[in-house]
Amino acid sequence: MILNKLSILNYKNIPQAEISFSPKMNCFFGNNGMGKTNLLDVIYYLSFSKSHLHTSDSQIIRNEQEYCVIQGEYLSGERTEDIFCAIRRSQRKQFKRNKKEYDKLSEHIGLLPLVMVSPADAVLIQGGSEERRRFMDLVISQHDKSYLQALISYNKALLQRNSLLRGQPGDDSLYDILEMQLDRYGCVIHEKRKLLIGEFTPLFNSYYQAISGSAEQVELAYISKVATGNLLSLLKENRERDRILGYTSVGVHKDELEMTLEHSLIRRTGSQGQNKTYLIALKLAQFAFLADKGSTIPILLLDDIFDKLDAARVEQIIQLVSGNRFGQIFITDTNRKYLDEILTTIHHDYSLFEVKQGMVTPLDHSL
């Protein structure tokens, strides 16, 4: 998948931009707060119809402007895809593929496979279990439509059961229906998450060791009560307790993904460098997994990833992403030195841009 051109109007601090990209390497440099991350967030938005930073649509629109428009021209094999999004205050956003609006935004997920590595990803390790479930869901949903539909259906039934629990005591038959739905879709989610972690962990371990240059072992353990009992039975057993709590206390929405380094939880024992290496290895493994599963190579976004890494780890990452396995890459950094090092190692086309106060300026290739 290649993003040829990007058009932006009123996205966060970017007033307007029309940018053409290299099919391989695209580097953005500039000081903090200039708009580099926002540029990558636009590309992310066009793939997932939402911001990587979980920014609401109303916050995306620049300053006091009334609307925001973003558009991307993509090339997948010999097929061109034109993706358009218009966001207006207090109105439903428009999201179109080749001038045809989607009936459901979920239909778009997976069309433009993408992996983003960002400082915000630290929440994967340090945040709550919902962040790690979201990571699993994002990986699987990009290549498996049936999983995404099961996830949407499960969350809908969960919302309805929780609403019933917080209301007046209702007919038990309503609980029976909702719990059967939770069991049906929850079992699909559980099985596919389990398969993901089984395939994903060896890739992850390999990338971690390649970046760190050490034999430290990293592991991912998928923890779910569904693995030890029938979900339908668990829901029925906990119905009265859930009525007191006011929410559904068992199910795949409570699953955990334990992240360990040398058999200890990395969020408790990992150094800054180990945490950063762990996150980058996770995302590169995600890239490799999606590349193997899909019909096109994902786009890779690397936002300010070199901070808090020693020179050896930076060098390893540069060697990895410069390889033939990777397709189109977008990199941001405040330090042009790292970008220059990347560009001197590659033997193919690239583009270099300076970002200042939301304005994007292409530079010539004289480094």
QUIGIQUI-V822490 format. One line per field, one symbol per residue. ss: DSSP state (h for helix, s for strand, l for the rest). phi: phi as a letter, one per 30 degrees, with the letter a starting at -180 (. if undefined). burial: b if it has 9 or more other ideal C-beta (glycine too) atoms within 8 Angstrom, else e. A space follows every 50 residues. Layout:
ss: ???
phi: ???
burial: ???
This chain:
ss: lssssssssssllsssssssllllsssssllllllhhhhhhhhhhhhhll llllllhhhhslllllssssssssssllsssssssssslllllsssslls slllhhhllllllsssslhhhhhhhhllhhhhhhhhhhhhhlllhhhhhh hhhhhhhhhhhhhhhhlllllhhhhhhhhhhhhhhhhhhhhhhhhhhhhh hhhhhhhhhhhhlllllsssssslhhhlllhhhhhhhlhhhhhhhlllll lhhhlssssssllsshhhhllhhhhhhhhhhhhhhhhhhhhhhlllllss ssslllllllhhhhhhhhhhhlllllllsssssllhhhhhhhhhhlllls ssssssllsssssllll
phi: .bcdbbcbbichccdaabbccddccbcbblddidkdddddddddeddcha ddchddedddddhcdcabbbbbccbbicccbccbbbcbdibddcbbchic dddbdddddjdceabccbeddededdddddddddddddddddbbdddddd ddddddddddddddddcdecdddddedddddddddddddedddddedddd edddddddddddibceccbbbdcbdddcaddddddddcdddddddiadcb kddcdbcdcbbhibdddccddedddddedddedddeeddddddccbdddc ccchdddicdeddedddedddddddccdbbbcadcdedddddddccbbda bbbccbhicccdcdddd
burial: bbbbbbbbbbbbebeebebebbbbbbbbbbeeebbbbbbbbbbbbbbebe bbeebeeeebbbeeeebbbbbbbbbbeeeebbbbbbbeeeeebebbbeee ebeeeeebbbebbbbbbbeebbebbeeebebbbebbbebbbbbbeebbbb bbbbbebbebbbebbeeeeeeeebbeebbbbbbebbbbbbebbbebbebb bebbbbbbbbbbeeebebbbebebbbeeeebbebbeebbeebbeeeebeb bbbbbbbbbbbeeeebeeebeebbbbbbbbbbbbbbbbbbbeebeebbbb bbbbbbeebeeebbebbbbbbbeeebbbbbbbbeeeebbbbbbeebeeeb bbbbbbebbbeeeeeee
